[in-house]
Amino acid sequence: MTKIAVLGTGMVGETIGTKLIELGHQVMMGSRTANNEKAQAFLAKHAGNTSSGTFADAATFGEIIFTCTSGGGSL
C-alpha cells in the first residue's frame, strides 16, 4: 500500500483522493489548517486508510504527492 498525500480538499483533491482509496492506497488529505472542515468531511466519508493534516504534515507523510490547489495556493 502506497502512502499518498493529496494537497487540497476541493473537488479535484476529493475526486483524486477517493479514487486512490478505491485502488487500495493510504491517503492523507492536506489543507492550510489541520482541522479543515472539508478534510474532516472526507475522513468521515472514507473511514479507514485516510487521515488529514496541514500541507506540511501531508507532504511529510506521502511517498507520492498530488498538488490539487488553485493558483496562488500552490506557491
C-alpha distances in whole Angstrom, upper triangle without the diagonal:
4,7,9,13,15,19,21,22,24,24,22,19,19,19,16,14,15,14,10,10,12,9,7,5,6,10,13,16,19,23,26,26,24,25,25,26,24,21,22,23,20,18,21,20,16,16,13,10,12,15,17,20,22,21,21,19,16,17,17,13,12,10,12,14,16,20,21,25,28,31,32,29,27,29
4,6,10,13,16,19,20,22,22,20,17,18,18,14,13,14,13,10,10,12,10,8,5,6,8,11,14,16,20,23,24,22,24,24,25,23,20,21,22,19,18,21,20,17,17,14,11,12,14,16,18,19,18,18,16,13,14,14,10,8,7,8,11,13,17,18,22,25,27,28,25,23,26
4,7,10,13,16,17,20,21,18,15,16,17,14,11,14,14,10,10,13,12,10,6,5,6,8,11,13,17,20,20,18,20,20,22,20,17,19,20,17,16,19,19,15,16,13,9,10,11,12,14,16,15,15,12,10,10,10,7,5,5,7,9,11,15,16,19,23,25,26,23,21,23
4,7,10,13,14,17,17,15,12,13,14,10,9,12,12,8,10,13,12,11,7,6,5,6,9,10,14,17,18,17,19,18,20,18,15,17,18,15,15,18,18,15,16,14,10,10,10,11,13,14,12,13,12,8,9,10,7,4,6,5,6,8,11,13,16,19,22,22,19,17,20
4,6,9,11,14,15,13,10,12,13,10,8,12,13,10,11,15,14,14,10,9,6,5,6,7,11,14,15,14,16,15,17,15,12,15,17,14,14,17,17,15,16,15,12,10,10,9,10,11,9,10,9,5,6,8,7,5,8,6,5,6,8,10,13,16,19,19,16,14,17
4,6,8,10,12,10,6,8,10,8,6,10,11,10,11,14,15,15,12,11,7,6,5,6,9,12,14,14,15,14,15,13,10,14,15,12,13,16,16,14,16,16,13,11,10,9,10,11,9,11,11,7,8,11,10,8,11,9,6,5,6,7,9,13,16,17,13,12,15
4,7,9,12,10,7,10,12,10,10,13,15,13,15,18,18,18,15,14,10,8,6,4,6,9,11,12,14,12,14,12,10,14,15,13,14,18,18,17,18,19,16,13,12,10,10,9,6,9,10,7,8,11,11,10,13,11,7,6,5,5,7,10,13,13,10,9,12
4,6,9,8,5,8,11,10,10,13,15,14,16,18,19,20,17,16,12,10,7,6,6,8,11,12,13,10,12,9,9,13,13,11,14,17,16,16,18,19,17,14,13,11,11,10,8,12,13,10,11,15,15,14,17,14,11,9,7,5,5,8,12,12,9,9,13
4,7,8,5,6,9,10,9,11,14,14,15,17,19,19,17,16,12,11,7,7,6,10,11,12,12,8,9,6,6,10,10,8,11,13,13,13,16,18,16,13,12,10,11,11,11,14,14,12,14,17,16,16,19,17,13,11,10,8,8,11,14,15,12,13,16
4,6,5,6,8,10,10,12,14,15,16,18,20,21,19,19,15,14,10,11,10,12,14,15,15,11,11,8,9,12,11,10,14,15,14,15,18,20,19,16,16,14,15,14,14,17,18,15,17,20,20,19,21,19,16,13,11,8,8,9,13,15,12,13,17
4,6,5,6,9,10,11,12,14,15,17,18,20,19,19,16,15,12,14,13,16,17,18,18,14,14,10,11,14,13,11,15,16,14,15,19,20,19,17,17,16,18,18,17,20,21,18,19,23,22,20,22,19,17,13,12,9,10,11,15,17,15,16,19
4,5,5,6,8,10,11,12,14,16,17,19,17,17,14,14,12,13,13,16,18,19,19,16,16,12,13,16,15,13,16,18,16,16,19,21,19,17,17,16,17,17,16,19,19,16,17,21,20,18,19,16,14,10,10,6,8,10,13,16,14,14,17
4,6,5,6,8,10,10,12,14,15,17,15,14,11,11,8,9,10,13,15,16,16,13,14,10,10,13,13,10,13,16,14,14,17,18,16,13,14,12,14,14,13,16,16,13,14,17,16,14,17,14,11,8,8,5,8,11,14,16,13,13,17
4,6,5,6,9,10,10,12,14,15,14,14,11,11,8,11,12,15,16,16,16,13,13,9,9,12,10,7,10,13,11,11,14,15,14,12,13,12,14,15,15,18,17,14,16,19,18,16,18,16,14,11,12,9,11,14,17,19,16,16,20
4,5,5,6,9,10,11,13,15,14,15,12,13,11,14,15,19,20,20,20,17,16,13,12,15,13,10,13,15,12,12,16,17,15,14,15,15,18,19,18,21,20,17,18,21,19,17,19,16,15,12,13,10,13,15,18,21,18,18,22
4,5,5,6,9,10,11,13,11,12,10,11,10,13,15,18,20,20,20,18,18,14,13,16,15,12,14,16,14,13,16,16,14,13,15,15,17,18,16,19,18,15,16,19,17,14,16,13,11,8,10,9,12,15,18,20,18,17,20
4,6,5,6,9,10,11,9,9,7,8,8,11,13,17,18,17,17,15,16,12,11,13,13,9,11,13,11,10,12,13,11,9,11,11,14,15,15,17,16,12,14,17,14,12,14,12,11,9,11,10,13,16,20,21,18,17,21
4,5,5,6,9,10,10,11,9,11,10,14,16,20,20,19,19,17,17,13,12,14,12,9,10,12,9,8,11,12,11,10,12,13,17,19,18,21,19,16,18,20,17,16,17,15,15,13,15,13,16,19,22,24,21,21,24
4,5,5,6,9,9,11,10,13,13,16,19,22,23,22,22,21,20,17,15,17,16,12,14,16,13,11,14,14,12,12,15,16,19,21,20,22,21,17,19,21,18,16,17,14,14,13,15,14,17,20,23,25,23,22,25
4,5,5,7,6,8,7,10,11,15,18,21,22,21,22,20,20,17,15,17,17,13,14,16,14,11,14,13,10,10,13,15,17,19,18,20,18,15,16,18,15,13,13,11,12,11,14,14,17,20,23,25,22,21,24
4,5,5,5,6,7,10,11,15,18,22,22,20,20,19,19,17,14,16,15,11,11,13,11,8,10,9,7,8,11,14,17,19,19,21,19,15,17,19,15,14,15,14,14,14,17,16,19,22,26,27,24,23,27
4,5,7,10,10,14,15,19,21,25,25,24,24,22,22,19,17,18,17,14,14,15,12,10,12,11,10,11,15,17,21,23,22,24,22,19,21,22,19,17,18,16,17,16,19,18,22,25,28,30,27,26,29
4,6,9,11,14,16,19,22,26,27,25,26,24,25,21,19,21,20,16,16,18,16,13,15,13,11,13,16,18,22,24,23,24,22,19,20,21,18,16,16,14,16,15,19,19,22,25,28,30,27,26,29
4,7,9,13,15,19,22,26,26,24,24,24,24,21,19,20,20,16,15,17,15,12,13,10,8,11,14,17,20,23,22,23,21,18,19,20,16,15,15,14,16,16,20,20,23,27,30,31,28,27,30
4,6,10,12,16,19,23,23,21,22,22,22,20,17,18,19,15,14,17,16,12,13,10,7,9,12,14,17,19,19,20,17,14,15,16,13,11,11,11,12,13,17,17,21,24,27,28,25,24,26
4,7,10,13,17,20,20,18,19,19,20,18,15,16,17,13,12,15,14,11,11,9,5,6,8,11,14,16,16,17,14,11,13,14,10,9,10,11,12,13,16,17,20,23,26,27,24,23,25
4,6,10,13,17,17,15,16,16,17,15,11,13,14,11,10,13,13,10,11,10,6,5,7,8,11,13,13,14,12,9,11,12,9,8,10,10,10,10,13,14,16,20,23,24,20,19,22
4,6,10,13,13,11,13,13,14,13,9,11,13,10,9,13,14,11,12,11,8,6,5,5,7,10,10,11,9,6,9,10,7,7,11,11,10,10,12,13,15,18,21,21,18,17,20
4,7,10,11,10,11,10,11,9,6,9,11,8,9,12,13,11,13,13,11,8,6,5,7,8,8,11,9,6,10,12,10,10,13,12,10,10,10,10,12,15,18,19,15,15,18
4,7,8,8,10,9,12,10,8,11,13,11,12,15,16,15,16,16,14,11,9,6,5,5,4,8,7,5,8,10,10,10,14,13,10,10,9,10,10,14,16,16,12,12,14
4,5,7,8,7,10,9,7,11,13,12,13,16,17,17,18,19,17,14,11,8,6,5,5,9,9,8,11,13,13,14,17,16,13,12,11,10,9,12,14,14,10,11,13
4,7,9,7,11,11,10,13,15,15,16,19,20,20,21,22,21,17,15,11,8,5,6,9,10,11,12,14,15,16,20,19,15,15,13,12,10,13,14,13,9,11,12
4,6,5,9,11,9,11,14,14,15,17,19,19,20,21,20,16,13,10,7,5,8,10,10,11,14,15,16,17,21,21,18,17,16,15,14,16,18,16,13,15,16
4,6,9,11,8,9,13,13,12,15,17,17,17,18,17,14,10,7,4,5,8,10,9,10,13,14,14,16,20,20,17,18,17,17,16,18,21,19,16,17,18
4,6,9,7,7,10,12,11,13,15,16,16,18,18,14,11,8,7,8,12,14,12,13,16,17,17,19,22,22,20,20,19,18,17,20,22,21,17,19,21
4,6,5,6,9,10,11,12,14,15,16,18,18,14,12,8,8,9,11,14,13,13,16,18,17,19,22,21,19,18,16,15,14,16,19,18,15,17,19
4,5,5,6,9,10,11,12,14,15,18,18,15,13,11,11,12,14,17,16,16,19,21,20,21,25,24,21,20,19,17,16,18,21,21,17,19,22
4,5,5,6,9,10,11,12,14,17,17,13,12,10,11,12,14,17,16,15,18,20,19,19,23,21,19,17,16,14,13,15,19,19,16,18,21
4,5,5,6,9,10,10,12,14,14,10,8,6,8,10,12,15,13,12,15,17,16,16,20,18,16,15,15,13,13,16,20,20,16,17,20
4,5,5,6,9,10,10,13,14,10,9,7,10,12,14,17,15,14,18,19,17,18,22,21,19,18,18,17,17,20,23,23,20,21,24
4,5,5,6,9,10,13,14,11,11,10,13,15,17,20,18,17,20,22,20,20,24,22,21,19,19,17,18,20,23,24,21,22,25
4,5,5,6,8,11,11,8,9,9,12,14,16,18,17,15,18,20,17,17,20,19,17,16,17,15,16,19,22,23,20,21,24
4,5,5,6,8,9,6,6,7,11,14,16,18,16,14,18,19,16,17,20,19,18,17,18,17,18,21,25,26,22,23,26
4,6,6,9,11,9,10,11,14,17,19,22,19,18,21,22,20,20,23,23,22,21,22,20,21,24,28,28,25,26,29
4,6,10,11,10,11,13,16,19,20,23,21,19,22,23,21,21,23,22,21,20,21,19,21,23,27,28,25,26,29
4,6,8,7,9,11,15,18,19,22,19,17,20,21,18,18,20,19,19,18,20,18,21,24,27,28,25,25,28
4,7,6,9,11,15,19,20,22,19,17,21,21,18,18,21,21,20,20,22,21,23,26,30,31,27,27,30
4,6,8,12,15,19,20,21,18,16,20,20,16,16,18,19,19,20,22,22,24,27,31,31,28,28,31
4,7,11,14,17,18,19,16,14,16,17,13,13,15,15,16,17,19,19,22,25,29,29,26,25,28
4,7,11,14,15,16,13,11,14,15,12,12,14,15,14,15,17,17,19,22,26,26,23,22,25
4,7,11,12,13,10,9,12,13,10,11,15,15,14,15,16,16,18,21,24,25,21,21,23
4,7,9,11,8,7,11,12,10,12,15,15,13,14,14,14,15,19,22,21,18,18,20
4,7,8,5,6,10,10,10,12,16,16,14,14,14,15,15,18,21,20,16,16,18
4,5,5,6,9,10,11,12,16,16,13,14,13,14,13,16,18,17,13,13,15
4,6,5,6,9,10,11,14,13,10,11,10,11,10,14,15,14,11,10,12
4,5,5,6,9,10,13,14,11,13,12,14,14,17,18,16,13,12,13
4,6,5,6,9,12,13,11,13,14,15,16,19,21,19,16,15,16
4,5,5,6,10,10,8,10,11,12,13,17,19,19,15,14,16
4,5,5,8,8,7,9,10,13,13,17,18,18,15,13,14
4,6,8,10,9,13,13,16,17,21,22,21,18,16,17
4,7,9,9,12,14,16,18,21,23,23,20,18,19
4,5,6,9,11,14,16,20,22,22,19,17,19
4,7,10,13,16,19,22,23,24,21,19,20
4,7,10,13,16,19,21,21,19,16,18
4,6,9,12,15,17,18,15,13,15
4,6,9,12,14,16,13,11,14
4,6,9,11,12,10,7,11
4,7,10,12,9,8,12
4,7,8,6,6,9
4,6,6,6,9
4,5,6,8
4,5,5
4,6
4
